[in-house]
Amino acid sequence: MSGVRERLKRMRPVSLGAVLLAAILFPAGAAWCDNYRHDSPASPTERFSIDVQGSGRSYYVHFPSGSRAAPWSLVLVLHGAGSDAPDTLSMQRWIEASDLNGFILVGLEARPPRAWLPVNFRFNPRVWNSGDPGVQEEGVLKNDDVAYVRAVLDELGRRYTIDPSRVYATGFSSGGGMTQRLGVELSERFAAIAAVGSLRAQATAPRAALSVLLIYGRRDPVVPYDGGTRVTPWGDFPGMPPVSSSIAAWAGDLHCGGDAQTTQPGPLVQRQAWKDCDGGTEVQAVTVDDLGHHWAGSLPDGMKESMAGPQSQAFDDTGEIWAFFATHPRRGTRPQALETAVPAGH
């Protein structure tokens, strides 16, 4: 574990402000996407506002269709840099999964580094304060996104009867890094997390045991599988560690015993699983050989293959993540309320 932590310390910090300035002067970000915003019908979600650190933040809730009894499972979804919650919930098919499986779905939303300016994918993207040393812009670092998630969880607990043994978080890219931060710093609030296309930046261990699923594309230029230079719309960042460093950090911190069990659920997919971890938890790492920096199995995201690597249908991230969550509740917890509290209109 000491080697993993040393590599994390050596990850080179770069100012996002400098990257954004370069993007304005040299708009290379245009080459990344045909139309980054996913063109789809309005998502059937309700927007809520919440005050965090004296500033207004937003989140989106989709209540599953059909009649089901409380308590409810809860899934938080964190978008990637430059995206937003409604697009992500729709593009990654989370709304379909919520309706089919009966869990409350919540799309969280990061703030841009310059909150007083319009959000823009190239020049002012929403970015999570995940601890990524490549993001050192003051406007990002001042956002306490852990406090934001804690406040949202508290508010949801007052509004709905949530089953605390079935609270989960998942995210992609910047949102995946933030999901891993939540797994460390808010571990007592989650039964399991799943992070796609991201690295863990935290060297400290989680306070409570939880199950972890990590998904990587072998052809991802933003999170290079074997380490090296990260290529993004906002600049290139050398010295990134291999994805194995994040996998090893979780397996080590959760004291997973023995070697991983390796299976091949598809011709282009490899799964490693450590089942003998603290508190009956499990760590899984999935590699998709033909996947770039995308959410596998999603609707087209508009990111060009020449820059972000290929999309893949060889794996269904959303379906597999929910299957992992459904089979990994936290043990020994009870629902927080005695009766269902559902807002009008649901």
Secondary structure, DSSP 8 states (H G I E B T S, - for coil): -HHHHHHHHHS----HHHHHHHHHHS-GGGGTBS--S------S-EEEEEEETTEEEEEEEE--SS---SSEEEEEEE--TT--HHHHHHHTTHHHHHHHHT-EEEEE----SSTTS--BTTTB--------TT---HHHHT--HHHHHHHHHHHHHHHS-EEEEEEEEEEETHHHHHHHHHHHHTGGG-SEEEEES------S--SS--EEEEEEETT-SSS-TT-EEEEETTEEEEEE--HHHHHHHHHHHTT--S--EEEEEETTEEEEEE---GGG--EEEEEETT--SS-TT-S---B-HHHH-----SS-HHHHHHHHHHT---TT---S-SS----TT-
